[in-house]
Amino acid sequence: MLPPALTMMVLVAAALFVMARGLLAPELALSGVVIVALLLGIVDTPTALAGFSSESVHTVGLLLIVSAAVQRSGAMGLLRRVLFSRASSMLMAQVRVILPSSVLSAFLNNTAVVALLLPVVREWGQQLRFSPSRLLIPLSYASILGGMCTLIGTSTNLVVQGLLPPEQAARFGMFDIASVGVPAGLAGLLVIFVVGRRLLPDRSTSDELFADPRTFATELVVEANGRLDGRRLDALGVDEGLVLNPVEIWRRGVVIAAPRRDEKLQADDHLVFAGPATAALAVHRIAGLIPADDQHYGTGEQTGRRFFELIIGARCPLVGSRVGEGSFRKRYGGAVVAVARHGEPVGSGGVRSWIFQVGDIVLVEGPQRLEQSLERSGELVVLAGHGDNGRHNPTLARLALLVVVAMVTSAATGLISTFMAVLLAATACIALRLLRWTQALEAIDARLLLTIAAALGVGRALEHSGAAAALAETLVDLGQGSPWATLAIVYVTTTIITELVTNNAAAVIMVPFALASAATLGVDPMAMIMAVAIAASASFVTPIGYQTNLMVYGPGGYRFADFLRAGLPVTLVVGATTIALAPLLWPF
């Protein structure tokens, strides 16, 4: 049998691999590591379950309730009307997007902030004839930079605090990380302002400004004895004045890719179309075609229903289910017309075989009231027909903002602990009827909490098994015994892991190594701890490293390389600032 330290290294390496490849969700991969470590006797039951009793986990859950209350109250609507007015230049437009999103993200869940602002910024940019591609990456980056400036700005900071011994945890208060987070964040924002205009894609020429760069896939069936049954493919859309051609035909389990125009259609043929949203809607008007899985659609004028676009959010329970299972219709009462995923090909199983993923853009048909219920749920981001339109109560909105201010003030002044401040704020939100108890329960992201709880268990296992100490010696050797060099290695390693996997997984893996490295060097660990916290949140170079990047990926019409080009300078500047300042603020 392998030694416990080596066993934990193998388990963590395996978890990183399956998460990076997308084979398992983070909560499953990390929970698996804890379960195996428990079965092998590497950790005992109290240690394995320590994450579930951690204040950090409960604080994150309560913060989600507060964020949901702010969202439902319409408080963000009050701010949006003030913030998003006319902008005389692209620079001023970026300022109006970046500054409020970064400040709000320091005190509210940054994913929720982006979910609220994304549709507004997208529409506002189009109204001003500014390409959304110049505004949405700055929105995501600003929310990340703002979130890393306070203890409650991102769950990553709470995870880091939860892994610390009591003496270090006491030094990681509400604004302690701001000493390095604010300068690093300002440096990152400066990079966006100075070089962002050159590095961000500008798809704003007259013929591209309102073109839809996304490719929606939709699937329809040839109706038996209908107008198209037995006719050639080139008859498709003639009566409707459309020029359309399916990318493939799925016929009784056989896929006909790129079918010829003289292909004869047969009853129950599944035709898969790919194109912009307008084309996806157009094919649903063709007589003789019916939606797959008996989902019936109608025009808004005829049925009182409408089409609109959604982004699948991180908390959406549809993630992991198949499009063809009808899960969207069962949960929300609407029908999926088409799905877009960053230009990904449909595949041989058709649209129905697609598994919903975070960041998917879904074209949906449903009743008018569906839009409001989806906006309030927080599970999906509504891209069309958004805005509060005066529906919210200004009194409740002001109460929500007052609760947030009281929460931050009481925690920052040390009047009560951060956990107690957040607990009282969540309780106040329910007592003041900013949201109902059932809505509070819906706001809690069980997958996120399980990820954090399991991650904390993995961190404890790394410490107890001796794996952290063993790898820390390697890090110190690589740094040739220099605390500054070791700090840089810890930061870079954390950055790489967070870009490949997730921010919380990166934090939980690297905090034990940071603590052990400091112990090996005989120095104060706070500089390395803060470096891990910043690096774990500073995910800019890929769209998959952070949820907010994934959320703006599709709506901005971005390509993978856009994040690399725009995010690399931000990553380098934030990293250099953190590595330079942390040892000065918390001397070795």
Secondary structure, 3 states (H helix, E strand, C coil): CCCHHHHHHHHHHHHHHHHHCCCCCHHHHHHHHHHHHHHCCCCCHHHHCHHHHCHHHHHHHHHHHHHHHHHHHCHHHHHHHHHCCCCCCHHHHHHHHHHHHHHHHCCCCHHHHHHHHHHHHHHHHHHCCCCHHHCHHHHHHHHHHHHCCCCCCCHHHHHHHHCCCHHHHCCCCCCCCHHHHHHHHHHHHHHHHHHHHHHCCCCCCCCCCCCCCCCEEEEEEECCCCCCCCCEHHHCCCCCCCCCCCCEEEECCEEEECCCCCCECCCCCEEEEEECHHHHHHHCCCCCEEEHHHCCCCCHHHHCEEEEEEEECCCCCCCCCEHHHCHHHHHHCCEEEEEECCCCCCCCCCHHHCECCCCCEEEEEEEHHHHHHHHHHCCEEECCCCCCCCCCCHHHHHHHHHHHHHHHHHHHCCCCCHHHHHHHHHHHHHHCCCCCHHHHHHHCCHHHHHHHHHHHHHHHHHHHHCHHHHHHHHHHHHCCCCHHHHHHHHHHHHHHHHHHCCHHHHHHHHHHHHHHHHHHHCCCCHHHHHHHHHHHHCCCCCCCCCHHHHHHHCCCCCCHHHHHHHHHHHHHHHHHHHHHHHHHHCCC
